[in-house]
């Protein structure tokens, strides 16, 4: 028998399975490639889609601009309202031009505003003329002389209105129940008529110390503020600001020095 090697041993003298080696090398190559790719992706910086970011921010910017515009409009409206309110309060500018209908009713019933149009010397002479009468009424009825004078000045407009000049009614006292004296009508309202200014002062004293005003006598002859408040609360006259106006007159002319 011959000792020559077989053809298989001649092709693979070391007995190595080449198919196994090739397969191993291929698998190793694939594994290494995947690992490199993974490391590369992990180390690579993250890309930001700036275009999408801009698209997302754009609506926010529009909302911000819209809010600014709305805020600006609101500020303008608020400013306009303040200006209108200011004009109405002052009664000037365009509202005066058209007669300012917004304040008409209230202004007509505020006697102090009307009194401001009366000559200053006329008002001072009126106070001097009736100061002794008011003092006399205070001593008899325990009513502050300052309040009597202020009430007369306010309601007679310093002796210049029709009630005081035609009817001798210096306090604008209404007819009312129980009045048996003379009466006269002015603007659809019935007022008392007196024979003299002195009788008007005396009836005023009697009037505000009786009936619905009777309890005011407990305030004493120096509490002019309490009397002013009491007359206003009991609707002595049509003046909507009676309490404030009486106190203003008393303190403006120092009439409380008479009390």
C-alpha positions as CSV (number, residue, x, y, z in Angstrom):
1,X,0.0,0.0,0.0
2,X,1.3,3.5,-0.9
3,X,2.1,6.1,1.9
4,X,1.3,9.1,-0.2
5,X,-1.1,11.7,1.5
6,X,-4.7,11.9,0.4
7,X,-5.8,14.7,-1.9
8,X,-7.8,16.3,1.0
9,X,-4.7,16.5,3.2
10,X,-2.7,17.9,0.4
11,X,-5.3,20.8,0.0
12,X,-5.5,21.4,3.8
13,X,-2.2,20.0,5.3
14,X,-3.1,21.5,8.8
15,X,-6.5,20.0,9.0
16,X,-8.2,23.5,9.3
17,X,-11.9,24.0,8.5
18,X,-11.7,27.1,6.2
19,X,-15.5,27.5,6.1
20,X,-15.6,28.0,9.8
21,X,-12.9,30.5,9.8
22,X,-14.5,32.5,7.0
23,X,-17.8,32.5,8.8
24,X,-16.2,33.7,12.0
25,X,-14.3,36.5,10.2
26,X,-17.6,37.7,8.6
27,X,-19.5,37.7,11.9
28,X,-16.6,39.5,13.6
29,X,-16.6,42.2,10.9
30,X,-20.3,42.7,11.1
31,X,-20.1,43.0,14.9
32,X,-17.2,45.5,14.9
33,X,-19.0,47.6,12.2
34,X,-22.2,47.9,14.2
35,X,-20.3,48.8,17.4
36,X,-18.4,51.6,15.6
37,X,-21.6,52.9,14.1
38,X,-23.3,52.9,17.5
39,X,-20.4,54.8,19.1
40,X,-20.3,57.3,16.3
41,X,-24.0,58.1,16.7
42,X,-23.8,58.4,20.5
43,X,-20.9,60.8,20.3
44,X,-22.3,62.9,17.5
45,X,-24.0,66.2,18.6
46,X,-27.8,66.4,18.6
47,X,-29.2,68.3,15.6
48,X,-31.9,70.9,16.3
49,X,-34.5,71.5,13.7
50,X,-34.3,75.3,13.7
51,X,-36.9,75.6,11.1
52,X,-39.5,73.9,13.3
53,X,-38.3,75.9,16.3
54,X,-38.9,79.1,14.4
55,X,-42.3,77.9,13.3
56,X,-43.2,77.1,16.9
57,X,-42.0,80.5,18.2
58,X,-43.7,82.6,15.6
59,X,-47.3,82.1,17.1
60,X,-46.0,83.1,20.5
61,X,-44.5,86.3,19.1
62,X,-47.8,87.0,17.3
63,X,-49.7,86.5,20.6
64,X,-47.3,88.8,22.4
65,X,-47.7,91.5,19.8
66,X,-51.5,91.1,19.9
67,X,-51.5,91.5,23.7
68,X,-49.4,94.6,23.4
69,X,-51.9,96.1,20.9
70,X,-54.9,95.2,23.1
71,X,-53.2,96.7,26.1
72,X,-52.5,99.8,24.2
73,X,-56.1,100.1,23.1
74,X,-57.3,99.5,26.7
75,X,-55.0,102.2,27.9
76,X,-56.3,104.6,25.3
77,X,-59.9,103.8,26.2
78,X,-59.2,104.2,30.0
79,X,-57.5,107.5,29.3
80,X,-60.4,108.7,27.2
81,X,-62.9,107.7,30.0
82,X,-60.8,109.7,32.5
83,X,-60.8,112.7,30.3
84,X,-64.6,112.6,29.8
85,X,-65.2,112.1,33.5
86,X,-62.9,115.1,34.1
87,X,-64.8,117.3,31.7
88,X,-68.1,116.3,33.2
89,X,-66.8,117.0,36.7
90,X,-65.3,120.4,35.8
91,X,-68.2,121.4,33.6
92,X,-65.9,123.0,31.1
93,X,-64.8,122.6,27.4
94,X,-67.2,121.0,25.0
95,X,-69.7,120.1,27.7
96,X,-70.1,123.7,28.7
97,X,-70.6,124.6,25.0
98,X,-73.6,122.3,24.8
99,X,-74.9,123.1,28.3
100,X,-73.5,119.9,30.0
101,X,-76.7,118.0,30.3
102,X,-75.1,115.5,32.6
103,X,-75.0,117.8,35.6
104,X,-78.0,120.0,35.0
105,X,-80.4,118.6,37.6
106,X,-77.8,118.4,40.4
107,X,-76.4,121.9,39.7
108,X,-79.9,123.4,39.9
109,X,-80.5,122.0,43.4
110,X,-77.1,123.0,44.8
111,X,-77.8,126.4,46.4
112,X,-74.2,127.1,47.3
113,X,-73.3,127.2,43.6
114,X,-75.9,129.8,43.0
115,X,-74.8,131.8,46.0
116,X,-71.3,132.0,44.6
117,X,-72.7,134.2,41.8
118,X,-74.0,136.8,44.3
119,X,-71.9,139.8,44.8
120,X,-69.5,139.3,47.8
121,X,-70.3,142.7,49.3
122,X,-74.0,142.0,49.1
123,X,-73.5,138.7,51.0
124,X,-71.4,140.4,53.7
125,X,-74.0,143.2,54.2
126,X,-76.7,140.7,54.5
127,X,-74.9,138.9,57.3
128,X,-74.2,142.1,59.2
129,X,-77.9,143.2,58.8
130,X,-79.3,140.1,60.4
131,X,-76.6,139.1,62.8
132,X,-78.3,140.6,65.8
133,X,-81.6,139.0,64.8
134,X,-79.9,135.5,64.7
135,X,-78.3,136.1,68.1
136,X,-81.7,137.0,69.6
137,X,-83.3,133.8,68.2
138,X,-80.4,131.8,69.6
139,X,-81.0,133.1,73.1
140,X,-84.7,132.4,72.9
141,X,-84.8,129.0,71.1
142,X,-81.3,127.6,71.8
143,X,-80.4,127.3,68.1
144,X,-76.9,128.2,67.0
145,X,-76.9,131.8,65.6
146,X,-74.3,130.7,63.1
147,X,-76.8,128.1,61.7
148,X,-79.6,130.6,61.5
149,X,-77.6,133.1,59.6
150,X,-76.1,130.5,57.2
151,X,-79.5,129.0,56.5
152,X,-80.9,132.5,55.8
153,X,-78.0,133.5,53.5
154,X,-78.2,130.2,51.6
155,X,-81.9,130.1,51.0
156,X,-82.4,133.8,50.3
157,X,-79.3,134.0,48.2
158,X,-78.2,137.0,50.3
159,X,-81.8,138.5,50.0
160,X,-81.6,138.5,46.2
161,X,-84.1,135.7,45.2
162,X,-87.8,136.1,44.6
163,X,-88.9,134.4,47.8
164,X,-87.1,136.8,50.1
165,X,-87.8,140.0,48.1
166,X,-91.4,139.3,47.2
167,X,-92.6,137.0,50.1
168,X,-90.2,138.0,52.9
169,X,-89.4,134.2,53.1
170,X,-85.7,134.1,53.8
171,X,-85.6,130.3,54.5
172,X,-87.7,129.0,51.6
173,X,-90.1,127.4,54.1
174,X,-93.0,125.5,52.4
175,X,-96.6,126.1,53.3
176,X,-97.1,122.7,55.0
177,X,-100.0,121.6,57.3
178,X,-101.0,123.9,60.1
179,X,-99.9,127.1,58.3
180,X,-102.6,129.7,58.5
181,X,-100.7,132.7,57.1
182,X,-100.3,134.0,53.6
183,X,-99.1,131.7,50.8
184,X,-97.6,132.1,47.4
185,X,-96.6,129.8,44.6
186,X,-93.3,129.6,42.9
187,X,-92.4,127.0,40.2
188,X,-95.4,125.0,41.3
189,X,-94.5,124.9,45.0
190,X,-96.4,126.6,47.8
191,X,-94.4,128.8,50.1
192,X,-95.2,130.9,53.2
193,X,-95.5,134.6,52.9
194,X,-94.5,136.9,55.8
195,X,-95.2,140.5,56.6
196,X,-91.5,141.2,57.4
197,X,-88.1,139.6,57.4
198,X,-88.1,139.5,61.2
199,X,-91.3,137.4,61.1
200,X,-89.6,135.0,58.7
201,X,-86.7,134.5,61.2
202,X,-89.1,134.0,64.1
203,X,-91.2,131.4,62.2
204,X,-88.0,129.6,61.1
205,X,-87.0,129.2,64.8
206,X,-90.4,127.9,65.7
207,X,-90.4,125.6,62.7
208,X,-87.1,123.8,63.3
209,X,-87.8,123.3,67.0
210,X,-91.1,121.5,66.5
211,X,-92.6,118.6,64.6
212,X,-90.1,116.4,62.9
213,X,-87.3,118.8,64.0
214,X,-88.2,118.8,67.7
215,X,-85.4,116.5,68.9
216,X,-82.7,118.8,67.4
217,X,-83.2,121.1,70.4
218,X,-81.2,118.6,72.4
219,X,-78.1,119.4,70.4
220,X,-77.7,122.7,72.2
221,X,-76.9,126.2,70.9
222,X,-73.3,125.6,69.7
223,X,-73.3,122.3,67.8
224,X,-73.9,123.9,64.3
225,X,-72.6,120.7,62.6
226,X,-75.2,118.6,64.4
227,X,-78.0,121.0,63.5
228,X,-76.8,121.1,59.8
229,X,-76.8,117.3,59.6
230,X,-80.3,117.1,61.3
231,X,-81.9,119.6,59.0
232,X,-80.5,117.8,55.9
233,X,-81.5,114.4,57.2
234,X,-85.1,115.6,57.8
235,X,-85.3,117.3,54.3
236,X,-85.6,120.9,55.4
237,X,-85.2,122.0,51.8
238,X,-84.6,120.9,48.2
239,X,-80.8,121.5,48.6
240,X,-79.2,118.2,47.9
241,X,-76.0,119.3,49.8
242,X,-77.6,121.2,52.6
243,X,-75.4,119.9,55.4
244,X,-72.2,120.5,53.6
245,X,-73.3,123.9,52.3
246,X,-74.4,125.2,55.7
247,X,-71.1,124.2,57.3
248,X,-69.1,125.7,54.5
249,X,-70.8,129.1,54.9
250,X,-70.4,129.1,58.7
251,X,-66.7,128.3,58.5
252,X,-66.0,130.5,55.5
253,X,-67.4,133.6,57.2
254,X,-66.5,132.6,60.8
255,X,-70.1,132.7,61.9
256,X,-69.5,130.2,64.7
257,X,-67.9,133.1,66.6
258,X,-71.5,134.3,67.3
259,X,-72.5,131.0,69.1
